[in-house]
Amino acid sequence: MVGLSVVLSLRVLGFFKAIPYTSLDRLLKVAWIGFIVNTISGSSLFAAQATTYVHNVQFLLKMSLVFLGAIFVAWLQAIVKDAGSWNIETGAPGLARFVASAAIVAWFGATVTGRLIAYLS
């Protein structure tokens, strides 16, 4: 999910212009399945050490950022459905660029805080 949503976000921000939005949309459907599988397996891992993780600031921040990242990707996916009507010269509208940037920041933050869990616990 993270890799593909970052590619979609970068595409909205003007990079990878050769990649059509429709191909990214098809791949995102598969990414959502992977996200659901990861959510289920992550819930199982959380349950094994819930009392430890529920008080871990890095874990709580990571989960908040993952939740925000998923919201931003779903929002961006809905916005991109109208990409055919966007002006080719000006690119994506301001809201799309804002959501794409927010998604990148959320996923980057989730990745960094996820790595910090092992070191700052």
PAMI-435531 format. One line per field, with one value per residue (C-alpha): x negated, y negated, z negated. Coordinates in pm, whole numbers, plus 32768, in hexadecimal, padded with zeros to 4 digits. Layout:
BEGIN
px <- c(X  ...)
py <- c(Y  ...)
pz <- c(Z  ...)
This chain:
BEGIN
px <- c(8000  7EF2  7E25  7F48  7FF0  7EAB  7E92  7FFA  7FB2  7E79  7F3D  803C  7F1E  7EA2  7DA5  7DC1  7E9F  7E85  7F4B  80C3  819D  827A  815E  810C  827B  8283  814A  81D5  82F5  81F6  813A  8278  8293  812C  8178  829D  81C5  80B7  81BC  8236  80D9  806A  8196  8126  7FC6  8055  812F  7FFC  7F63  8086  802D  7ED2  7F3C  8067  7F79  7E70  7E7A  7DC5  7EBB  7FE8  7F57  7F0A  806C  80FC  8025  8083  81F1  81BD  80F5  820E  830D  8238  8207  837C  83C3  82B9  8340  8498  8406  833F  847D  84B3  8351  83D5  846F  8331  827E  8147  807C  80C9  80CD  8187  8261  81E3  82B2  8225  80C2  8104  8195  8075  7F75  8029  802E  7EB7  7E76  7F5D  7EBC  7D5D  7DB4  7E53  7D1D  7C2D  7CF6  7D22  7BA9  7B7F  7C5F  7B43  7A49  7B13  7BEB)
py <- c(8000  7F09  7F2B  7F1A  7DFA  7D36  7D76  7CFF  7BCE  7B7C  7BAA  7AAB  79C1  79CE  7AE9  7C29  7B86  7CBA  7D87  7D66  7D36  7E5A  7F55  7ED7  7EF2  8061  80A8  7FEE  80E4  81F8  811C  80F2  826E  8277  8160  8228  8362  8295  81FE  8357  83E4  82A6  82C1  841E  83A5  8286  8375  843E  830F  821F  81AF  8147  8099  7FDE  7F06  7EE0  7D7F  7DE1  7EFB  7E1C  7D10  7E12  7E9D  7D3E  7CF0  7E39  7DE6  7C87  7D12  7E01  7CE7  7C09  7D21  7D6D  7BF9  7BD6  7D07  7C65  7B1A  7BC2  7C58  7AFD  7AE7  7AF5  799C  78FA  77F5  7897  7756  76FF  7867  78DF  77ED  775B  7843  7975  78F6  78AE  7A0A  7AAC  79ED  7A44  7BB4  7BB4  7B0A  7BFD  7D34  7CAE  7C64  7DBA  7E63  7D9D  7DC5  7F36  7F5F  7E95  7F81  8079  7F72  7E87  7F80)
pz <- c(8000  7FA0  80DD  81CA  8115  811F  8296  82C2  81EB  82AF  83F3  8378  831E  8485  848A  855D  8664  8742  8644  867A  8547  85B1  8593  8435  83D5  843B  836F  8242  8233  81FA  8102  8033  801A  7F9D  7EA8  7E1A  7DFC  7D4A  7C64  7BFF  7BCA  7B15  7A2D  79D3  7987  78BA  77F2  778F  76DE  76BA  7559  75D1  7711  7685  75B9  76C9  7757  7898  78D8  789D  7980  7A8C  7A82  7A95  7BC4  7C6C  7C35  7CC3  7DE7  7E3E  7E2D  7F0C  800B  8016  803F  814C  81FF  8208  8282  8398  842A  84C4  8551  86B4  8689  85FF  86CC  8760  874C  85E1  8565  8433  8371  8229  814E  81FF  81D0  805F  8022  80E1  8012  7ECD  7F2E  7F6B  7E1D  7D65  7DFE  7DC3  7C59  7C29  7CB6  7BDC  7A9B  7AE6  7AF5  79B3  78EC  78C5  7857  777B  76C0)
